[in-house]
Amino acid sequence: MSAKIGDTMFGEIVGKVTASKDPAIKVGDYAQAYAGWVTHAVVNGKQTQRIPELPEGVPLTLTVGTLGMPGLTAYFGLKEVAQLKETDTVLVNAAAGAVGSVVGQIAKIKGCKVIGSVGSDEKVKYLKEELGFDEAYNYKVVTPDKLGDELKKLAPNGIDVFFENVGGEASSVIYSHINQKGRVAVCGSISSYNVKGDKPKVTEFIHLLIYKSIRVEGFNVMTYFARRDDALKEMVVWLKEGKLKYREHKFENFESMFDAFAALFTGQNTGKVVVTV
Ligand SMILES: NC(=O)c1ccc[n+]([C@@H]2O[C@H](COP(=O)([O-])OP(=O)(O)OC[C@H]3O[C@@H](n4cnc5c(N)ncnc54)[C@H](OP(=O)(O)O)[C@@H]3O)[C@@H](O)[C@H]2O)c1
Protein backbone atom coordinates (compact mmCIF):
# COMPACT_ATOMS: atom_id res chain seq x y z
CA MET A 1 0.00 0.00 0.00
CA SER A 2 1.46 3.36 -0.92
CA ALA A 3 0.06 6.87 -1.26
CA LYS A 4 0.62 9.05 -4.33
CA ILE A 5 1.06 12.81 -4.09
CA GLY A 6 -2.41 14.34 -3.90
CA ASP A 7 -4.02 11.27 -2.28
CA THR A 8 -5.59 11.54 1.15
CA MET A 9 -3.06 9.88 3.39
CA PHE A 10 -4.52 6.68 4.82
CA GLY A 11 -5.18 6.23 8.51
CA GLU A 12 -7.85 5.48 11.06
CA ILE A 13 -9.90 8.12 12.84
CA VAL A 14 -12.32 8.16 15.75
CA GLY A 15 -14.70 11.09 16.09
CA LYS A 16 -18.11 12.46 16.99
CA VAL A 17 -21.01 12.09 14.59
CA THR A 18 -22.37 15.56 13.71
CA ALA A 19 -24.96 14.45 11.11
CA SER A 20 -26.37 11.04 10.22
CA LYS A 21 -28.72 9.51 7.67
CA ASP A 22 -28.19 6.02 9.14
CA PRO A 23 -30.84 5.21 11.79
CA ALA A 24 -28.34 2.99 13.61
CA ILE A 25 -25.91 5.87 14.10
CA LYS A 26 -27.04 8.90 16.05
CA VAL A 27 -25.74 12.45 16.18
CA GLY A 28 -23.47 12.66 19.22
CA ASP A 29 -22.34 9.02 18.94
CA TYR A 30 -18.69 8.26 18.45
CA ALA A 31 -17.63 6.26 15.41
CA GLN A 32 -14.46 4.92 13.92
CA ALA A 33 -13.51 4.72 10.25
CA TYR A 34 -10.56 4.34 7.88
CA ALA A 35 -11.17 7.82 6.50
CA GLY A 36 -7.53 8.91 6.30
CA TRP A 37 -5.93 12.15 7.47
CA VAL A 38 -8.96 14.45 7.56
CA THR A 39 -10.57 16.79 10.06
CA HIS A 40 -14.10 15.84 8.91
CA ALA A 41 -15.25 12.76 7.03
CA VAL A 42 -18.39 11.67 5.23
CA VAL A 43 -18.58 7.89 5.51
CA ASN A 44 -21.08 5.16 4.82
CA GLY A 45 -22.51 3.86 8.12
CA LYS A 46 -21.57 0.32 7.11
CA GLN A 47 -17.93 1.35 6.88
CA THR A 48 -17.80 2.64 10.44
CA GLN A 49 -16.76 0.50 13.38
CA ARG A 50 -18.61 0.27 16.67
CA ILE A 51 -16.72 1.68 19.65
CA PRO A 52 -16.16 -0.99 22.29
CA GLU A 53 -17.47 -0.25 25.77
CA LEU A 54 -14.56 1.46 27.47
CA PRO A 55 -13.68 1.03 31.13
CA GLU A 56 -13.95 4.21 33.18
CA GLY A 57 -11.06 6.60 32.74
CA VAL A 58 -9.91 5.00 29.50
CA PRO A 59 -9.51 7.60 26.74
CA LEU A 60 -11.49 7.30 23.52
CA THR A 61 -8.22 7.44 21.60
CA LEU A 62 -7.43 3.93 22.87
CA THR A 63 -9.89 2.69 20.22
CA VAL A 64 -7.27 3.49 17.59
CA GLY A 65 -4.48 2.03 19.74
CA THR A 66 -4.46 -0.81 22.26
CA LEU A 67 -8.21 -1.37 21.83
CA GLY A 68 -8.11 -0.81 18.07
CA MET A 69 -6.24 -1.90 14.98
CA PRO A 70 -2.73 -2.09 16.56
CA GLY A 71 -3.99 -4.05 19.59
CA LEU A 72 -5.90 -6.43 17.34
CA THR A 73 -2.78 -6.90 15.21
CA ALA A 74 -0.94 -8.06 18.31
CA TYR A 75 -3.84 -10.25 19.44
CA PHE A 76 -4.46 -12.07 16.15
CA GLY A 77 -0.80 -12.13 15.17
CA LEU A 78 0.00 -14.08 18.32
CA LYS A 79 -3.12 -16.19 18.54
CA GLU A 80 -3.74 -17.10 14.90
CA VAL A 81 -0.48 -16.56 13.06
CA ALA A 82 2.05 -17.55 15.71
CA GLN A 83 -0.29 -20.09 17.37
CA LEU A 84 1.06 -18.97 20.74
CA LYS A 85 1.60 -21.56 23.49
CA GLU A 86 2.24 -20.84 27.15
CA THR A 87 5.64 -22.53 27.02
CA ASP A 88 6.89 -20.24 24.23
CA THR A 89 9.74 -17.78 24.39
CA VAL A 90 8.66 -14.78 22.33
CA LEU A 91 10.84 -12.08 20.80
CA VAL A 92 9.20 -8.90 19.48
CA ASN A 93 10.90 -5.87 17.90
CA ALA A 94 9.61 -2.26 17.84
CA ALA A 95 8.50 -3.55 21.22
CA ALA A 96 7.59 -0.24 22.86
CA GLY A 97 5.32 0.77 19.99
CA ALA A 98 1.59 0.48 19.44
CA VAL A 99 1.68 -3.15 18.28
CA GLY A 100 4.83 -4.41 19.99
CA SER A 101 3.89 -3.25 23.48
CA VAL A 102 0.62 -5.20 23.26
CA VAL A 103 2.37 -8.26 21.79
CA GLY A 104 4.70 -8.48 24.78
CA GLN A 105 1.95 -7.99 27.33
CA ILE A 106 -0.43 -10.54 25.78
CA ALA A 107 2.41 -13.06 25.61
CA LYS A 108 3.08 -12.43 29.33
CA ILE A 109 -0.63 -12.83 30.14
CA LYS A 110 -0.47 -16.21 28.35
CA GLY A 111 2.50 -17.27 30.51
CA CYS A 112 5.32 -16.92 27.97
CA LYS A 113 8.84 -15.62 28.41
CA VAL A 114 9.09 -12.32 26.52
CA ILE A 115 12.06 -10.44 25.08
CA GLY A 116 11.75 -7.00 23.48
CA SER A 117 14.01 -5.13 21.07
CA VAL A 118 13.83 -1.32 21.20
CA GLY A 119 15.84 1.72 20.17
CA SER A 120 16.73 3.34 23.52
CA ASP A 121 17.72 2.50 27.08
CA GLU A 122 14.69 4.41 28.30
CA LYS A 123 12.43 2.09 26.31
CA VAL A 124 14.31 -0.95 27.67
CA LYS A 125 13.48 0.31 31.17
CA TYR A 126 9.85 0.90 30.19
CA LEU A 127 9.44 -2.65 28.89
CA LYS A 128 11.00 -4.30 31.91
CA GLU A 129 9.76 -2.06 34.71
CA GLU A 130 6.31 -1.05 33.47
CA LEU A 131 5.17 -3.67 30.99
CA GLY A 132 6.65 -6.74 32.68
CA PHE A 133 8.86 -8.00 29.82
CA ASP A 134 11.38 -10.55 31.08
CA GLU A 135 14.21 -9.18 28.97
CA ALA A 136 14.84 -6.27 26.64
CA TYR A 137 17.76 -4.82 24.71
CA ASN A 138 18.62 -1.63 22.85
CA TYR A 139 19.29 -2.64 19.23
CA LYS A 140 21.33 0.53 18.68
CA VAL A 141 23.84 -0.75 21.30
CA VAL A 142 23.36 -4.47 20.66
CA THR A 143 24.10 -4.20 16.95
CA PRO A 144 23.71 -7.27 14.68
CA ASP A 145 27.37 -8.28 15.22
CA LYS A 146 26.75 -8.47 18.99
CA LEU A 147 23.20 -9.75 18.91
CA GLY A 148 24.04 -13.46 18.70
CA ASP A 149 25.94 -13.41 22.01
CA GLU A 150 23.23 -11.30 23.63
CA LEU A 151 20.48 -13.71 22.55
CA LYS A 152 22.46 -16.64 23.95
CA LYS A 153 22.22 -14.87 27.31
CA LEU A 154 18.64 -13.56 27.04
CA ALA A 155 17.14 -16.67 25.46
CA PRO A 156 19.43 -19.59 26.37
CA ASN A 157 16.72 -22.04 25.34
CA GLY A 158 16.10 -20.32 22.00
CA ILE A 159 13.14 -18.44 20.59
CA ASP A 160 9.85 -20.13 19.70
CA VAL A 161 7.93 -17.13 18.37
CA PHE A 162 9.42 -14.14 16.58
CA PHE A 163 6.93 -11.28 16.10
CA GLU A 164 8.59 -9.35 13.30
CA ASN A 165 7.84 -5.62 12.99
CA VAL A 166 11.17 -4.33 11.69
CA GLY A 167 13.16 -6.52 9.26
CA GLY A 168 16.80 -5.92 8.36
CA GLU A 169 20.11 -7.46 9.32
CA ALA A 170 19.19 -8.02 12.99
CA SER A 171 16.42 -10.35 11.85
CA SER A 172 19.00 -12.64 10.22
CA VAL A 173 20.60 -13.11 13.61
CA ILE A 174 17.25 -13.64 15.33
CA TYR A 175 16.31 -16.38 12.82
CA SER A 176 19.41 -18.34 13.77
CA HIS A 177 18.18 -18.43 17.40
CA ILE A 178 14.72 -19.75 16.56
CA ASN A 179 13.96 -23.25 17.81
CA GLN A 180 12.70 -26.30 15.93
CA LYS A 181 9.08 -25.76 14.89
CA GLY A 182 9.44 -22.06 15.64
CA ARG A 183 6.94 -19.61 14.23
CA VAL A 184 7.47 -16.15 12.77
CA ALA A 185 4.51 -13.75 12.54
CA VAL A 186 5.62 -11.24 9.92
CA CYS A 187 3.71 -8.10 10.81
CA GLY A 188 5.88 -5.31 9.42
CA SER A 189 9.30 -4.24 8.18
CA ILE A 190 9.54 -0.63 9.29
CA SER A 191 13.31 -0.48 8.75
CA SER A 192 12.72 -0.69 5.00
CA TYR A 193 9.70 1.56 4.44
CA ASN A 194 11.59 4.77 3.66
CA VAL A 195 14.67 3.29 2.07
CA LYS A 196 15.16 4.13 -1.57
CA GLY A 197 17.38 1.79 -3.55
CA ASP A 198 18.83 -1.23 -1.75
CA LYS A 199 16.54 -2.24 1.12
CA PRO A 200 17.93 -3.65 4.37
CA LYS A 201 17.99 -7.41 3.98
CA VAL A 202 17.23 -10.44 6.06
CA THR A 203 20.10 -12.31 4.50
CA GLU A 204 20.53 -15.78 5.90
CA PHE A 205 17.50 -17.70 6.85
CA ILE A 206 16.12 -19.99 4.18
CA HIS A 207 18.30 -22.94 5.17
CA LEU A 208 17.18 -22.41 8.79
CA LEU A 209 13.52 -22.64 7.77
CA ILE A 210 14.27 -26.00 6.22
CA TYR A 211 16.30 -27.77 8.83
CA LYS A 212 14.45 -26.30 11.80
CA SER A 213 10.96 -26.57 10.24
CA ILE A 214 10.27 -22.92 11.02
CA ARG A 215 6.94 -21.54 9.80
CA VAL A 216 6.99 -17.93 8.54
CA GLU A 217 3.65 -16.26 7.85
CA GLY A 218 2.89 -12.71 6.85
CA PHE A 219 -0.52 -11.34 7.76
CA ASN A 220 -2.83 -8.38 7.50
CA VAL A 221 -4.94 -7.70 10.58
CA MET A 222 -7.97 -6.87 8.42
CA THR A 223 -8.28 -10.60 7.66
CA TYR A 224 -9.41 -11.11 11.24
CA PHE A 225 -11.71 -8.11 11.65
CA ALA A 226 -14.88 -10.21 11.58
CA ARG A 227 -13.81 -11.48 15.01
CA ARG A 228 -12.91 -8.02 16.29
CA ASP A 229 -15.67 -7.72 18.92
CA ASP A 230 -14.81 -10.97 20.73
CA ALA A 231 -11.11 -10.08 20.77
CA LEU A 232 -11.83 -6.62 22.16
CA LYS A 233 -14.04 -8.07 24.91
CA GLU A 234 -11.12 -10.17 26.11
CA MET A 235 -8.72 -7.25 25.89
CA VAL A 236 -11.04 -4.92 27.83
CA VAL A 237 -11.05 -7.47 30.67
CA TRP A 238 -7.21 -7.49 30.71
CA LEU A 239 -7.24 -3.71 30.73
CA LYS A 240 -9.65 -3.61 33.69
CA GLU A 241 -7.53 -6.15 35.54
CA GLY A 242 -4.48 -3.95 35.04
CA LYS A 243 -2.74 -6.63 32.95
CA LEU A 244 -2.72 -4.55 29.78
CA LYS A 245 -1.04 -1.18 30.17
CA TYR A 246 -0.67 1.50 27.56
CA ARG A 247 0.98 4.75 26.71
CA GLU A 248 -0.06 7.16 24.02
CA HIS A 249 2.20 9.67 22.34
CA LYS A 250 -0.15 12.56 21.66
CA PHE A 251 0.21 15.39 19.18
CA GLU A 252 -2.29 18.24 19.04
CA ASN A 253 -3.81 19.91 15.97
CA PHE A 254 -4.15 18.65 12.44
CA GLU A 255 -1.02 20.61 11.47
CA SER A 256 1.09 18.23 13.58
CA MET A 257 0.11 15.21 11.42
CA PHE A 258 3.43 15.13 9.58
CA ASP A 259 5.51 15.41 12.77
CA ALA A 260 3.40 12.65 14.30
CA PHE A 261 3.99 10.38 11.31
CA ALA A 262 7.71 11.14 11.22
CA ALA A 263 7.96 10.22 14.92
CA LEU A 264 7.31 6.59 13.98
CA PHE A 265 10.52 6.46 11.98
CA THR A 266 12.75 8.20 14.50
CA GLY A 267 11.45 6.19 17.43
CA GLN A 268 10.29 9.36 19.20
CA ASN A 269 7.10 7.60 20.24
CA THR A 270 6.41 5.18 23.05
CA GLY A 271 3.04 3.53 22.50
CA LYS A 272 0.51 4.61 19.91
CA VAL A 273 0.97 7.93 18.13
CA VAL A 274 -2.32 9.84 18.23
CA VAL A 275 -3.20 13.24 16.80
CA THR A 276 -6.12 15.08 18.40
CA VAL A 277 -7.88 17.64 16.24
N1 LIG B 1 0.35 -6.58 9.40
C1 LIG B 1 -0.54 -5.72 9.86
O1 LIG B 1 -1.76 -5.90 9.72
C2 LIG B 1 -0.05 -4.51 10.60
C3 LIG B 1 -0.93 -3.70 11.33
C4 LIG B 1 -0.40 -2.62 12.05
C5 LIG B 1 0.97 -2.35 12.01
N2 LIG B 1 1.78 -3.15 11.26
C6 LIG B 1 3.24 -2.95 11.25
O2 LIG B 1 3.69 -3.18 12.57
C7 LIG B 1 4.88 -2.44 12.82
C8 LIG B 1 4.72 -1.62 14.09
O3 LIG B 1 3.70 -0.65 13.87
P1 LIG B 1 3.22 0.31 15.03
O4 LIG B 1 2.01 1.03 14.56
O5 LIG B 1 3.16 -0.47 16.30
O6 LIG B 1 4.40 1.36 15.10
P2 LIG B 1 5.17 1.78 16.41
O7 LIG B 1 5.87 0.56 16.89
O8 LIG B 1 4.24 2.48 17.32
O9 LIG B 1 6.26 2.83 15.88
C9 LIG B 1 7.26 2.44 15.10
C10 LIG B 1 8.51 2.08 15.93
O10 LIG B 1 9.38 1.34 15.10
C11 LIG B 1 10.70 1.55 15.51
N3 LIG B 1 11.53 1.79 14.32
C12 LIG B 1 11.39 2.77 13.41
N4 LIG B 1 12.34 2.68 12.46
C13 LIG B 1 13.12 1.61 12.81
C14 LIG B 1 14.27 0.99 12.24
N5 LIG B 1 14.83 1.47 11.12
N6 LIG B 1 14.79 -0.08 12.86
C15 LIG B 1 14.24 -0.57 14.00
N7 LIG B 1 13.15 -0.03 14.58
C16 LIG B 1 12.59 1.04 13.99
C17 LIG B 1 10.71 2.78 16.44
O11 LIG B 1 10.94 2.32 17.77
P3 LIG B 1 12.43 2.17 18.37
O12 LIG B 1 12.68 3.38 19.20
O13 LIG B 1 12.33 0.93 19.17
O14 LIG B 1 13.36 2.10 17.19
C18 LIG B 1 9.29 3.32 16.34
O15 LIG B 1 8.82 3.85 17.55
C19 LIG B 1 5.12 -1.61 11.57
O16 LIG B 1 6.05 -2.27 10.76
C20 LIG B 1 3.75 -1.57 10.90
O17 LIG B 1 3.85 -1.37 9.51
C21 LIG B 1 1.30 -4.21 10.56
The ligand as an SDF file (V2000), in Angstrom:
LIG
                    3D

 48 52  0  0  0  0  0  0  0  0999 V2000
    0.3510   -6.5820    9.4030 N   0  0  0  0  0  0  0  0  0  0  0  0
   -0.5380   -5.7230    9.8620 C   0  0  0  0  0  0  0  0  0  0  0  0
   -1.7580   -5.8980    9.7180 O   0  0  0  0  0  0  0  0  0  0  0  0
   -0.0470   -4.5130   10.5990 C   0  0  0  0  0  0  0  0  0  0  0  0
   -0.9280   -3.7010   11.3330 C   0  0  0  0  0  0  0  0  0  0  0  0
   -0.3960   -2.6160   12.0490 C   0  0  0  0  0  0  0  0  0  0  0  0
    0.9650   -2.3520   12.0110 C   0  0  0  0  0  0  0  0  0  0  0  0
    1.7760   -3.1460   11.2590 N   0  0  0  0  0  0  0  0  0  0  0  0
    3.2400   -2.9530   11.2510 C   0  0  0  0  0  0  0  0  0  0  0  0
    3.6860   -3.1840   12.5690 O   0  0  0  0  0  0  0  0  0  0  0  0
    4.8760   -2.4450   12.8160 C   0  0  0  0  0  0  0  0  0  0  0  0
    4.7170   -1.6210   14.0900 C   0  0  0  0  0  0  0  0  0  0  0  0
    3.6990   -0.6480   13.8650 O   0  0  0  0  0  0  0  0  0  0  0  0
    3.2150    0.3070   15.0340 P   0  0  0  0  0  0  0  0  0  0  0  0
    2.0140    1.0310   14.5620 O   0  0  0  0  0  0  0  0  0  0  0  0
    3.1630   -0.4660   16.3040 O   0  0  0  0  0  0  0  0  0  0  0  0
    4.4030    1.3560   15.0990 O   0  0  0  0  0  0  0  0  0  0  0  0
    5.1650    1.7810   16.4090 P   0  0  0  0  0  0  0  0  0  0  0  0
    5.8660    0.5600   16.8920 O   0  0  0  0  0  0  0  0  0  0  0  0
    4.2410    2.4800   17.3160 O   0  0  0  0  0  0  0  0  0  0  0  0
    6.2550    2.8280   15.8770 O   0  0  0  0  0  0  0  0  0  0  0  0
    7.2600    2.4400   15.0970 C   0  0  0  0  0  0  0  0  0  0  0  0
    8.5100    2.0850   15.9320 C   0  0  0  0  0  0  0  0  0  0  0  0
    9.3780    1.3440   15.1010 O   0  0  0  0  0  0  0  0  0  0  0  0
   10.6960    1.5480   15.5100 C   0  0  0  0  0  0  0  0  0  0  0  0
   11.5260    1.7920   14.3230 N   0  0  0  0  0  0  0  0  0  0  0  0
   11.3880    2.7720   13.4060 C   0  0  0  0  0  0  0  0  0  0  0  0
   12.3360    2.6820   12.4600 N   0  0  0  0  0  0  0  0  0  0  0  0
   13.1190    1.6090   12.8080 C   0  0  0  0  0  0  0  0  0  0  0  0
   14.2670    0.9940   12.2420 C   0  0  0  0  0  0  0  0  0  0  0  0
   14.8300    1.4650   11.1210 N   0  0  0  0  0  0  0  0  0  0  0  0
   14.7890   -0.0850   12.8650 N   0  0  0  0  0  0  0  0  0  0  0  0
   14.2400   -0.5700   13.9980 C   0  0  0  0  0  0  0  0  0  0  0  0
   13.1510   -0.0290   14.5850 N   0  0  0  0  0  0  0  0  0  0  0  0
   12.5930    1.0370   13.9940 C   0  0  0  0  0  0  0  0  0  0  0  0
   10.7100    2.7850   16.4410 C   0  0  0  0  0  0  0  0  0  0  0  0
   10.9400    2.3170   17.7670 O   0  0  0  0  0  0  0  0  0  0  0  0
   12.4260    2.1710   18.3720 P   0  0  0  0  0  0  0  0  0  0  0  0
   12.6780    3.3850   19.1990 O   0  0  0  0  0  0  0  0  0  0  0  0
   12.3320    0.9350   19.1650 O   0  0  0  0  0  0  0  0  0  0  0  0
   13.3610    2.1040   17.1930 O   0  0  0  0  0  0  0  0  0  0  0  0
    9.2860    3.3170   16.3450 C   0  0  0  0  0  0  0  0  0  0  0  0
    8.8240    3.8540   17.5530 O   0  0  0  0  0  0  0  0  0  0  0  0
    5.1170   -1.6060   11.5670 C   0  0  0  0  0  0  0  0  0  0  0  0
    6.0470   -2.2720   10.7560 O   0  0  0  0  0  0  0  0  0  0  0  0
    3.7470   -1.5660   10.8960 C   0  0  0  0  0  0  0  0  0  0  0  0
    3.8500   -1.3700    9.5130 O   0  0  0  0  0  0  0  0  0  0  0  0
    1.2980   -4.2110   10.5570 C   0  0  0  0  0  0  0  0  0  0  0  0
  1  2  1  0
  2  3  2  0
  2  4  1  0
  4  5  1  0
  4 48  2  0
  5  6  2  0
  6  7  1  0
  7  8  2  0
  8  9  1  0
  8 48  1  0
  9 10  1  0
  9 46  1  0
 10 11  1  0
 11 12  1  0
 11 44  1  0
 12 13  1  0
 13 14  1  0
 14 15  2  0
 14 16  1  0
 14 17  1  0
 17 18  1  0
 18 19  2  0
 18 20  1  0
 18 21  1  0
 21 22  1  0
 22 23  1  0
 23 24  1  0
 23 42  1  0
 24 25  1  0
 25 26  1  0
 25 36  1  0
 26 27  1  0
 26 35  1  0
 27 28  2  0
 28 29  1  0
 29 30  1  0
 29 35  2  0
 30 31  1  0
 30 32  2  0
 32 33  1  0
 33 34  2  0
 34 35  1  0
 36 37  1  0
 36 42  1  0
 37 38  1  0
 38 39  2  0
 38 40  1  0
 38 41  1  0
 42 43  1  0
 44 45  1  0
 44 46  1  0
 46 47  1  0
M  CHG  2   8   1  16  -1
M  END
$$$$
